[in-house]
Amino acid sequence: MTATVADDAQEKAPVFRYQRRGRWLDDWEPENPKFWESGGKKTAWKNLLFSVFSEHLGFNVWVIWTIVVTNMGSAGFAFMGGVGGKNPQAVSNALLLTSAPVLVGSALRVPYTFAIPRFGGRAFTAFSASMLLIPCLGLAFFINRPDTPMWVFLILAALAGFGGGNFSSSMANISFFFPQGKKGLALGINAAGGNLGVAVTQLVMPLVIIFGTTLVAKSPAGYRLGLTLAALVWVPFIVMAAVAALLFMDSITSAKPDRSSYKLAMTNKNTWVMAFLYIGTFGSFIGFSFAFPTLIKANFPELNHVGVMVALGNLAFLGALVGSFTRPIGGWLADRTGGAKITLIVFVSMAGGIALIMAALSIHNFPMYLVAFLAVFVLTGIGNGSTYRMIPTIFNATATEAAAESGQNPAQAMASAKRQAGAALGVVGAVGAFGGFVLQQALRLSNIHLGTMAPAFWGYAALFLLMGGVTWWYYLRSAFVVHRLPSLAHANA
């Protein structure tokens, strides 16, 4: 009888006809197979394509200052003169400028998440892409004025944080388009496409800067021209992304904010435990990605005389590249062995990676330093995937326990768990990104007050071990797993 009713409902479901031009979608039923196959799937993937394009550009712009600061001294800016180990204050200024976008980007992630239900994915994607023009055009203008004070550039760097907020709005928007069984793949593609923007910027911008110096000369004027071109190179793509969003993307009328789920997620201690852990994974990925070019140039200034290394940004782009590609691997491993187990292994291994980085610095060995840092980046990527996999598992397990104790309908409990997990992901993502700001500030303050960044690195190694202990205490202890969260004992729960 139930099957017959379900079949009748499917037969009566509206047939969705795909349209190439963007619009408001008043009827959107991705869970219905007939609706999905008749045009819903094509529409969802169309929106994902343009979402990835816009989000990728957001990351491109978010990290432009990681390359700008390593060239401002050569461009004639006094407050950045000496970046490369000769002037500790210049290194600190560089870390301050690269941490400002992280702070603003992490703060914007919460309002950007709520903006999609309020304004619609089509309009807000176009808006968020257009906002990327401000930091790019502002940098192109002021970089040609060597007498510009640092506070102006600090504001411009903070405005680059618009790109960091794009991640949350993009993820929230795409989550509405896909059925539950396909959201993981869609959101994984969306996240990876954005994260790769870090590597693309750190590879492309040094090449563009070198091109600019060859047009004039390897002089302050040449570097200023190169930096101008590096800022403007994103402008046509940003315009394309904004126009494409308006022309081709869609907005879903039924996408409404679920305030009750956010309230429940905010009062659930697991949200904040996972946010703390995500500081160690995503916060480290973002923080080290932003700091890596400056760290290489400060610790190995001799590389500035190797033309190929300069053109390739001293290979700093490799960190974000491997970290982006290993994120799906973390989710895959978590599906098979359990997210908490993988996360614990990641944190312990990251502490070991920090020890290898410090050993490489002690003997001044760049190949060892690069390999050790890349290992840490690989681990951050795996950890990003495993922690994100833990969140729905945890909320499903706690909902099952609560339903059993209160007599609540299990189906209703699971539906509530999914909404709470979605709300928690937004908060966890924002807090994790803020961790990137904290990491860079720790390096900067250690450099200023102690004359070395070593204490900050060792402090992070200790923090990774603490995070590993927290993971074990909350999600791997046998008493907790068996009696409180039984589904965590199984990888595929």
N, C-alpha and C positions, 0 to 999 in steps of 0.2 A: 504494500500500500504506500509506504514511504517513498519507494523508488518511483512509483507511478506519479506521485505528486511532484517529485523532483524533476522527472522527465517533462511533465506538463509545464512546469515553471520555465524550464529551459526552452521549450518550444515557443512559449509566449514571450520570451525575452526579446528585446529590440535587436534588430540587426544593425550593426554600426557600419556606416559607410565612410571609408577613409577619405579625408580631404587634405590636399597638400597645403593650402593656406591656413594660417592660424586662426583660432576662434575660441569662444567659450563653449565648453562641452557640458551641456545641461544633464545629459544622461551618460554615466560612465560606470560600467559594470565589468571590470576586468576579471572578476572571479567566475563569470559565466563563460563557459567554453565557446558557445555560439557567438556571443558578442565579441570575444577576444579574437577568434579566428576570422571573423567577417570584416575586420578593419581595426579593431582595438589594438592588436599586437603591432601593426604597422605604425599606428599613431604613437604608441608608447615608445617604440624604438626611434621614431623621428624626433620626438622630444628629447630622448636621451642623447642623441647625436649632437643636437645644438646645445644641450646642457653641458656636455663634456667640453665642447669648444669654448663656451663662455667660462666655465670653471677653470679650465686649463690656463686661459689668459689671466684669470684672477691670481693663480699661483705665480704665473710669469711676472706679473707686476708686484705681487707681494714680496718677492725676493730680489728685486732689482738692486736694492741697496747693498746686498751682499757683495756685489761686484763693483758698484759705484765707489764704496768706501776704500777699496783697495787701489783705486786709481786717482782719488782726489788729491793726494799729495803730489803726484806727478803732474796734475792739472794746475797746480799753483795755489792750492788752498793751504794757508799757513797752519790752521788748526789741525790739518791732517798731514802735515809734513813729517816725514820720518816713520810712517807706517811701514813696518818691515823689521821692527826690533830696535830701531835707533831711538825711538821716542815712546816710552811707555804711555804717556798721556795721549798720543795719537792713536795708539791701539785701543785705549779705553774709549776715546771719542768714536772710533769705528764701531765698537761693540754697543755703544749707546745708540748710534744711528740705526744699526741693524736690529736692535731689540724693540725700537719704537713701533715698527709695523706689526710685530708679533703681538704686542700689548693691545693695539687698536683692533687688529684682526680677531683676536680671541674675544674681546668685548663685544664686537659686532655679531658674533655667531648666534647669540641668543635672540636679539631682535630680528635678525635676518631669517631665523627659523620661523618666527611668527608672521613674517611679512608675506609669505606665500599664500596662506589661507585668506589674508586680508586683501591683497592686491591682485592675486592670480599669478601663476608661474610665468606666463607670457610677458606681462607688463613688467614684473619685478626682475626677470632675467635681463630684459632690455635695459632697465634702469641701472641694475648693479653692474652690468658691463660698461655702460656709459660713464659711470663714476670713475672707472679706471683711467679715463682720459686726464683727469685732474692731476694725479701725481706724475704722469708721464710728461705732460705739457709743462707743468711747473718745474720739473727737473731740467727739461730742455732749455727753459728760459734762464733759470738762475745759475746753472752750471757754467754759463758763459760770463759770469760776473765774479771774478776771484775775490772781490772785496765783500761778498755776501757773508754775513755772520752765520755762525753755526746754528743759531736758534731757528733761522729760516729753513735750513735743510732738515732740522729736526722735525719741523712741522710737515715738510714735504714727505719725509720718511714715514711719519705717522699716517699721512693720507694714503700711503701705499697699503695701509692696513685694510682699505676697502676690498682688496683682493682676497684677504684672509676670510672675510665674512661670506664671500661667495660660496664657499664650501657648504655651509649649513643651509643656505637657501636652495642651493642646487640639489642637495641630498633630500631635503624635505619635499621639494617639488617632485622629484622623480619617484619618491616612495608612493605617491598617490596614483601613479600611472600603471604600476605593475601589480599583478596578483601576488599573494603571499608566497607561492611556490617559486616565483621568479624574481622576487625583490633582491635576494642575496646577490645573484649574478649582476643585476642591473646596478645596484648600489656599489658593488665591487668595481665594476667598470668605471662608474662615475668617479669614485674615490681615486682609483689608480690614474685615470686620465688627468685629474687635478694635480695629484702629487708629482707626476712627471713634469709638470710645469717648472718645478724647482730645478731639476736637472737641465731642462732645455734652456732656461735663462742663464744658468751658470756655464753652459757650453757656448751659447750663441753670443752673449754680450761681450766676452773677451775677444772673440773673433771680430765683432763689429768695431770694437774700440781699436784693435790693431789696424783694421782697414782705415779708420779715421786718421790714425797717426801717419799712415803711409801717404795719405792725400796731402798732408801739410808737412809735417816733420815730427820726429819723436821729441816733441817739446811740449811745454804746458799748453800752447795753443792747439797742438795736434791732439793731445789727450782730451781737451775740452770739446773738440770737434767729434772725437770718437765717442765720448760720453753723450753728446747731444744726439748722435745717430742711434746710439744704443737705447736711448729713451724713446726716440721717435719711431723705432722699428716696430713697436707694438701698436702704434696708433691705427694704421689701416686695418689691422686684424680686429682691434677693439670695435671700430666702426662696423666692420662686417658682422661681428657677433651680435651687436645691438640691433642692427637692421634685420639680420636673419631671425632673431628672436621675435621681433614684431611681426615679421611676415609669415613665419612658418610654425612657431610654437603655439601651444594651446594652453588654456587655463581650465581647470575643473571646477564647476560651480559647487559641487558637493564637498569640496575640500575645506572642511571647517576645523578651526582649532578645538582641541579637546582639553579644556582647562582642568577638568577633574583629574584626568590622567597625569597632567603635569603636577598638580598638587599632591597626588599620591606618590609620584616618583620623587618629589622633593622631600617628602617625609620618610622615604625608605632609605635606611642607612646603607644599603647596597649600592645605591646611586653614588653616594659620596666615597665609599670604599673604592669603587671602580674608577671614579674620577681621579682619586689619588694615584691609583695604579697607572692610569692613562697618562698622567704627568710623566711617569718614567718611560713610557713607550713613545707616544706621539709627541709629548713635550720634548723628549730627547731628539727625536727625528727632526722636528722643526728647529729647535734651539741649535743643534749642531750643524744643521743645513745652513742656517743663517750665519753662524760663526765660522764655519770651516774655511772659507776663502781667506778671512782675516787671520785665522790661526796659522794656516800654512805660510802666509806671507810674513807673519811676525816671527815664526820659529825657524823658517828656512829662507832668509832673505837672499841667499845665493841663487835661488831659482829665478830671481828677477833678471838674471843675465843669461838665462837659457831661453832662446826665442820661442822654441816649440812649446815649452811649458807655459810661458806667458800667454801665448795665443790660445792655449787650451785651459786657461784659468788655473794653472797648476793642478789640473785634474780634480779640482774640487767638485765638479759636477757628478763625479762617480759616486759620491756618498748618497746624494738624493736619488740617483738612478737605481742603485742596488736596493736602497730602502723602499722605493716604490714597488719594484718588481717582486720583492719578497713578502709584501703584505698579503697577497692572496695565499701564499704558501702557509702563512701563520694560520689563516682560517681553515685551510685544508688539513693541516696537522691537528688543529683543535677538534675538527669533526671526527677524527679517528682516534685520538688518544685523550681528549679532554682539554678544554681551554685553560683550566687552572694549572694543569701539569706543564703545559708548554710555557705559560707565562712565568711560572716559577723558574724553569730552566733558563728562560731568556734573561731574567733579572740576575741570576747568579753568573751567567756567562757575560753579561754586560759589565759586571764588576771586574771580571777577569780581563775583559777588553780594555777597560780604563787602565788597569795595571800594565798591560802591554804598551799602551800609548805613552805612559810615563816612562817606561823602560826605553822606548825608542827615543824620547826626548833626551834622556840622560846620556845616551851615546850619540845623539844627533844623527840619527839614521832615518832619512826620509822614506825610503822604500818600506821599512818596518813600520814607520809612523802611518803611512798611507794604508797599508794592509790592516793594521790594528784598527784604524778608524773605520775602514770599510766593513770590518767584521762587526763593529758596534752598530753601524748603519743597517747591516743585514739583520741583526738581532732586533733593532727597533721596528723594522718592517714586519718581522715575524710576530713580535709582541703586539703590534697594532692589530694584526689580524686575529690573534688569539684572544685578546681582551675584548674586542668587539663581539667575538663569538660567545664569550662568557655571559654577556649581558642578557640576551634573550633566554639563555638556559637558566640563569639565576632567577629571573622574574617568573618564568614558567614554574620553576620548582617551588618558589615561595607561594605562588598563587595556588598550586596544587595542595600544599600543606594547609593554607588558609581555608580553602574550600572544604577540605576534609574535616577541619575542626569546627567550621561554622555551618556546615550542611549546604553551602552555596552550590548552585548548579555548576558542574565542572566546565561546561562549554562557556558559560558567562565568565568564569574565572580566567579561562585561557584568553578570551577576547580582551579582558581588562589587562592581563599580563602583557599582551602584545602592545597595547596602547601605552602602557607605562614604560615598557622597554624602549619604545620609540621616543618618548619624552626624555627618558634617561640618556639616550644616545646623544641628544642635542646638548644636554648639560655636560655630559662627560667630554664631548668634543671640545666645548668651550674651555673647560677647566684644563684639559690636556694641552690645548694650544697656549694657554697662559703659562704652562710649565716651560715652554720655550723661552718666554720672556725672563722667567726666573733664572733659568740656566745661564743665559747670556749676562744677566746682571751679576750673578755669582762670579762668573769669570772676570767681569769688568772690575767689580769691587775688590776682588782678590788681587788683581793686577795693580790697582791704585794703592791699596793700603798695605799690601804685603810684598809688592814688587815681583810677584810671580803668580801664575794661575794654578800652580800645582795644588795648593790647598783646596781650591774649588773642585778640581778633578777628583781628588781623593774623597772630598765630601760627597760628590755624586756617586762614587763607588760604594760608599757606606750607605747612601740612600737607596741604591739599587738592592743591596742586601736586605735592608729594612723592608722594602717593597716585596721582595721575595718572601720574607717572613710573614708579612701581612697576607699575602696570597695563600700561603700554607695555613695560617691561623683561621682565616675565614672560609676557605673553600676546599681545603684538602685534608684537614684533620678528620680522622675516621669517625669520631663521635658526631661532628657537625654534619659530615656528608651523609652518614647513615640515618641519623635521627632528625636532622633539620632540613637537609636538601638532598633527598635520596636520588633525584634525577641527575645530580652532578657526578654520581658514581659511574655513570655510563656516558661514553663519548657521544653517542648519537641521541641523547635524550632531548 
